[in-house]
Amino acid sequence: MAHDPYAALQALVRAEALRTSHPEQRPADPERTADPEHPREQQPDERDRG
């Protein structure tokens, strides 16, 4: 079992996700950050509260 086709497929998908995402984002982030109504995008900055 020197060659696992499923592992190779996972590596290919992971490489494609890294290639198509922004450098500062992890592969799992683009869907989350693309949603303008996501609650994590609307958190107030503690520095703005004074």
PDB file as gemmi writes it, atoms N, CA and C in Angstrom:
CRYST1    1.000    1.000    1.000  90.00  90.00  90.00 P 1                      
ATOM      1  N   MET A   1       0.844  -1.206   0.000  1.00  0.00           N  
ATOM      2  CA  MET A   1       0.000   0.000   0.000  1.00  0.00           C  
ATOM      3  C   MET A   1       0.883   1.263   0.000  1.00  0.00           C  
ATOM      4  N   ALA A   2       1.784   1.312  -0.953  1.00  0.00           N  
ATOM      5  CA  ALA A   2       2.680   2.461  -1.027  1.00  0.00           C  
ATOM      6  C   ALA A   2       1.972   3.667  -1.637  1.00  0.00           C  
ATOM      7  N   HIS A   3       0.939   3.405  -2.449  1.00  0.00           N  
ATOM      8  CA  HIS A   3       0.236   4.504  -3.107  1.00  0.00           C  
ATOM      9  C   HIS A   3      -1.250   4.431  -2.772  1.00  0.00           C  
ATOM     10  N   ASP A   4      -1.748   5.450  -2.091  1.00  0.00           N  
ATOM     11  CA  ASP A   4      -3.159   5.503  -1.716  1.00  0.00           C  
ATOM     12  C   ASP A   4      -3.867   6.529  -2.600  1.00  0.00           C  
ATOM     13  N   PRO A   5      -4.719   6.068  -3.519  1.00  0.00           N  
ATOM     14  CA  PRO A   5      -5.399   6.998  -4.437  1.00  0.00           C  
ATOM     15  C   PRO A   5      -6.220   8.050  -3.699  1.00  0.00           C  
ATOM     16  N   TYR A   6      -6.839   7.673  -2.587  1.00  0.00           N  
ATOM     17  CA  TYR A   6      -7.667   8.624  -1.839  1.00  0.00           C  
ATOM     18  C   TYR A   6      -6.804   9.714  -1.207  1.00  0.00           C  
ATOM     19  N   ALA A   7      -5.639   9.320  -0.686  1.00  0.00           N  
ATOM     20  CA  ALA A   7      -4.725  10.307  -0.104  1.00  0.00           C  
ATOM     21  C   ALA A   7      -4.211  11.255  -1.188  1.00  0.00           C  
ATOM     22  N   ALA A   8      -3.957  10.709  -2.369  1.00  0.00           N  
ATOM     23  CA  ALA A   8      -3.498  11.542  -3.478  1.00  0.00           C  
ATOM     24  C   ALA A   8      -4.593  12.535  -3.881  1.00  0.00           C  
ATOM     25  N   LEU A   9      -5.842  12.072  -3.878  1.00  0.00           N  
ATOM     26  CA  LEU A   9      -6.966  12.945  -4.213  1.00  0.00           C  
ATOM     27  C   LEU A   9      -7.109  14.049  -3.169  1.00  0.00           C  
ATOM     28  N   GLN A  10      -6.982  13.689  -1.890  1.00  0.00           N  
ATOM     29  CA  GLN A  10      -7.064  14.693  -0.828  1.00  0.00           C  
ATOM     30  C   GLN A  10      -5.963  15.737  -0.979  1.00  0.00           C  
ATOM     31  N   ALA A  11      -4.762  15.287  -1.311  1.00  0.00           N  
ATOM     32  CA  ALA A  11      -3.644  16.211  -1.488  1.00  0.00           C  
ATOM     33  C   ALA A  11      -3.906  17.155  -2.665  1.00  0.00           C  
ATOM     34  N   LEU A  12      -4.489  16.622  -3.725  1.00  0.00           N  
ATOM     35  CA  LEU A  12      -4.795  17.436  -4.895  1.00  0.00           C  
ATOM     36  C   LEU A  12      -5.846  18.491  -4.562  1.00  0.00           C  
ATOM     37  N   VAL A  13      -6.888  18.077  -3.862  1.00  0.00           N  
ATOM     38  CA  VAL A  13      -7.947  19.015  -3.469  1.00  0.00           C  
ATOM     39  C   VAL A  13      -7.393  20.086  -2.530  1.00  0.00           C  
ATOM     40  N   ARG A  14      -6.540  19.667  -1.605  1.00  0.00           N  
ATOM     41  CA  ARG A  14      -5.956  20.614  -0.655  1.00  0.00           C  
ATOM     42  C   ARG A  14      -5.063  21.613  -1.384  1.00  0.00           C  
ATOM     43  N   ALA A  15      -4.286  21.139  -2.343  1.00  0.00           N  
ATOM     44  CA  ALA A  15      -3.407  22.024  -3.102  1.00  0.00           C  
ATOM     45  C   ALA A  15      -4.225  23.007  -3.939  1.00  0.00           C  
ATOM     46  N   GLU A  16      -5.323  22.535  -4.518  1.00  0.00           N  
ATOM     47  CA  GLU A  16      -6.181  23.413  -5.316  1.00  0.00           C  
ATOM     48  C   GLU A  16      -6.832  24.469  -4.432  1.00  0.00           C  
ATOM     49  N   ALA A  17      -7.259  24.071  -3.240  1.00  0.00           N  
ATOM     50  CA  ALA A  17      -7.872  25.029  -2.314  1.00  0.00           C  
ATOM     51  C   ALA A  17      -6.862  26.102  -1.900  1.00  0.00           C  
ATOM     52  N   LEU A  18      -5.632  25.697  -1.651  1.00  0.00           N  
ATOM     53  CA  LEU A  18      -4.595  26.660  -1.287  1.00  0.00           C  
ATOM     54  C   LEU A  18      -4.267  27.579  -2.454  1.00  0.00           C  
ATOM     55  N   ARG A  19      -4.294  27.037  -3.669  1.00  0.00           N  
ATOM     56  CA  ARG A  19      -3.938  27.827  -4.846  1.00  0.00           C  
ATOM     57  C   ARG A  19      -5.002  28.877  -5.153  1.00  0.00           C  
ATOM     58  N   THR A  20      -6.283  28.526  -4.908  1.00  0.00           N  
ATOM     59  CA  THR A  20      -7.368  29.426  -5.279  1.00  0.00           C  
ATOM     60  C   THR A  20      -7.779  30.358  -4.150  1.00  0.00           C  
ATOM     61  N   SER A  21      -7.292  30.126  -2.924  1.00  0.00           N  
ATOM     62  CA  SER A  21      -7.650  30.988  -1.800  1.00  0.00           C  
ATOM     63  C   SER A  21      -6.636  32.113  -1.662  1.00  0.00           C  
ATOM     64  N   HIS A  22      -6.993  33.118  -0.875  1.00  0.00           N  
ATOM     65  CA  HIS A  22      -6.061  34.204  -0.616  1.00  0.00           C  
ATOM     66  C   HIS A  22      -4.960  33.709   0.316  1.00  0.00           C  
ATOM     67  N   PRO A  23      -3.760  34.248   0.213  1.00  0.00           N  
ATOM     68  CA  PRO A  23      -2.631  33.748   1.005  1.00  0.00           C  
ATOM     69  C   PRO A  23      -2.866  33.821   2.510  1.00  0.00           C  
ATOM     70  N   GLU A  24      -3.623  34.831   2.981  1.00  0.00           N  
ATOM     71  CA  GLU A  24      -3.817  34.983   4.418  1.00  0.00           C  
ATOM     72  C   GLU A  24      -4.962  34.125   4.954  1.00  0.00           C  
ATOM     73  N   GLN A  25      -5.664  33.411   4.068  1.00  0.00           N  
ATOM     74  CA  GLN A  25      -6.788  32.582   4.497  1.00  0.00           C  
ATOM     75  C   GLN A  25      -6.411  31.113   4.476  1.00  0.00           C  
ATOM     76  N   ARG A  26      -6.969  30.371   5.426  1.00  0.00           N  
ATOM     77  CA  ARG A  26      -6.823  28.919   5.381  1.00  0.00           C  
ATOM     78  C   ARG A  26      -7.834  28.373   4.382  1.00  0.00           C  
ATOM     79  N   PRO A  27      -7.622  27.176   3.838  1.00  0.00           N  
ATOM     80  CA  PRO A  27      -8.511  26.631   2.809  1.00  0.00           C  
ATOM     81  C   PRO A  27      -9.979  26.561   3.223  1.00  0.00           C  
ATOM     82  N   ALA A  28     -10.267  26.443   4.520  1.00  0.00           N  
ATOM     83  CA  ALA A  28     -11.654  26.303   4.959  1.00  0.00           C  
ATOM     84  C   ALA A  28     -12.353  27.654   5.089  1.00  0.00           C  
ATOM     85  N   ASP A  29     -11.614  28.756   5.011  1.00  0.00           N  
ATOM     86  CA  ASP A  29     -12.187  30.061   5.293  1.00  0.00           C  
ATOM     87  C   ASP A  29     -12.959  30.774   4.174  1.00  0.00           C  
ATOM     88  N   PRO A  30     -12.639  30.596   2.895  1.00  0.00           N  
ATOM     89  CA  PRO A  30     -13.285  31.416   1.864  1.00  0.00           C  
ATOM     90  C   PRO A  30     -14.810  31.428   1.918  1.00  0.00           C  
ATOM     91  N   GLU A  31     -15.466  30.297   2.159  1.00  0.00           N  
ATOM     92  CA  GLU A  31     -16.929  30.278   2.219  1.00  0.00           C  
ATOM     93  C   GLU A  31     -17.436  31.114   3.387  1.00  0.00           C  
ATOM     94  N   ARG A  32     -16.765  31.021   4.535  1.00  0.00           N  
ATOM     95  CA  ARG A  32     -17.205  31.747   5.716  1.00  0.00           C  
ATOM     96  C   ARG A  32     -17.019  33.250   5.540  1.00  0.00           C  
ATOM     97  N   THR A  33     -15.864  33.652   5.020  1.00  0.00           N  
ATOM     98  CA  THR A  33     -15.566  35.069   4.911  1.00  0.00           C  
ATOM     99  C   THR A  33     -16.304  35.717   3.742  1.00  0.00           C  
ATOM    100  N   ALA A  34     -16.829  34.915   2.826  1.00  0.00           N  
ATOM    101  CA  ALA A  34     -17.556  35.466   1.688  1.00  0.00           C  
ATOM    102  C   ALA A  34     -18.989  35.829   2.073  1.00  0.00           C  
ATOM    103  N   ASP A  35     -19.453  35.393   3.261  1.00  0.00           N  
ATOM    104  CA  ASP A  35     -20.820  35.663   3.710  1.00  0.00           C  
ATOM    105  C   ASP A  35     -20.848  36.978   4.485  1.00  0.00           C  
ATOM    106  N   PRO A  36     -21.459  38.037   3.928  1.00  0.00           N  
ATOM    107  CA  PRO A  36     -21.456  39.345   4.593  1.00  0.00           C  
ATOM    108  C   PRO A  36     -22.292  39.369   5.866  1.00  0.00           C  
ATOM    109  N   GLU A  37     -23.197  38.399   6.037  1.00  0.00           N  
ATOM    110  CA  GLU A  37     -24.075  38.397   7.208  1.00  0.00           C  
ATOM    111  C   GLU A  37     -23.600  37.439   8.293  1.00  0.00           C  
ATOM    112  N   HIS A  38     -22.373  36.936   8.159  1.00  0.00           N  
ATOM    113  CA  HIS A  38     -21.875  35.997   9.163  1.00  0.00           C  
ATOM    114  C   HIS A  38     -21.604  36.743  10.467  1.00  0.00           C  
ATOM    115  N   PRO A  39     -22.073  36.203  11.599  1.00  0.00           N  
ATOM    116  CA  PRO A  39     -21.925  36.904  12.878  1.00  0.00           C  
ATOM    117  C   PRO A  39     -20.474  37.209  13.241  1.00  0.00           C  
ATOM    118  N   ARG A  40     -19.534  36.366  12.819  1.00  0.00           N  
ATOM    119  CA  ARG A  40     -18.138  36.615  13.155  1.00  0.00           C  
ATOM    120  C   ARG A  40     -17.597  37.836  12.413  1.00  0.00           C  
ATOM    121  N   GLU A  41     -18.231  38.190  11.306  1.00  0.00           N  
ATOM    122  CA  GLU A  41     -17.794  39.367  10.554  1.00  0.00           C  
ATOM    123  C   GLU A  41     -18.289  40.650  11.237  1.00  0.00           C  
ATOM    124  N   GLN A  42     -19.314  40.540  12.093  1.00  0.00           N  
ATOM    125  CA  GLN A  42     -19.962  41.709  12.677  1.00  0.00           C  
ATOM    126  C   GLN A  42     -19.528  41.973  14.117  1.00  0.00           C  
ATOM    127  N   GLN A  43     -18.504  41.276  14.593  1.00  0.00           N  
ATOM    128  CA  GLN A  43     -18.052  41.497  15.967  1.00  0.00           C  
ATOM    129  C   GLN A  43     -17.482  42.905  16.117  1.00  0.00           C  
ATOM    130  N   PRO A  44     -17.885  43.631  17.168  1.00  0.00           N  
ATOM    131  CA  PRO A  44     -17.312  44.965  17.399  1.00  0.00           C  
ATOM    132  C   PRO A  44     -15.864  44.856  17.851  1.00  0.00           C  
ATOM    133  N   ASP A  45     -15.077  45.791  17.423  1.00  0.00           N  
ATOM    134  CA  ASP A  45     -13.675  45.792  17.816  1.00  0.00           C  
ATOM    135  C   ASP A  45     -13.560  46.372  19.222  1.00  0.00           C  
ATOM    136  N   GLU A  46     -12.865  45.678  20.112  1.00  0.00           N  
ATOM    137  CA  GLU A  46     -12.760  46.134  21.499  1.00  0.00           C  
ATOM    138  C   GLU A  46     -12.064  47.488  21.602  1.00  0.00           C  
ATOM    139  N   ARG A  47     -11.180  47.800  20.652  1.00  0.00           N  
ATOM    140  CA  ARG A  47     -10.476  49.079  20.687  1.00  0.00           C  
ATOM    141  C   ARG A  47     -11.434  50.236  20.406  1.00  0.00           C  
ATOM    142  N   ASP A  48     -12.537  49.971  19.697  1.00  0.00           N  
ATOM    143  CA  ASP A  48     -13.481  51.032  19.363  1.00  0.00           C  
ATOM    144  C   ASP A  48     -14.420  51.355  20.527  1.00  0.00           C  
ATOM    145  N   ARG A  49     -14.492  50.470  21.521  1.00  0.00           N  
ATOM    146  CA  ARG A  49     -15.413  50.680  22.638  1.00  0.00           C  
ATOM    147  C   ARG A  49     -14.863  51.684  23.654  1.00  0.00           C  
ATOM    148  N   GLY A  50     -13.551  51.874  23.645  1.00  0.00           N  
ATOM    149  CA  GLY A  50     -12.969  52.838  24.579  1.00  0.00           C  
ATOM    150  C   GLY A  50     -12.739  52.228  25.899  1.00  0.00           C  
TER     151      GLY A  50                                                      
END                                                                             
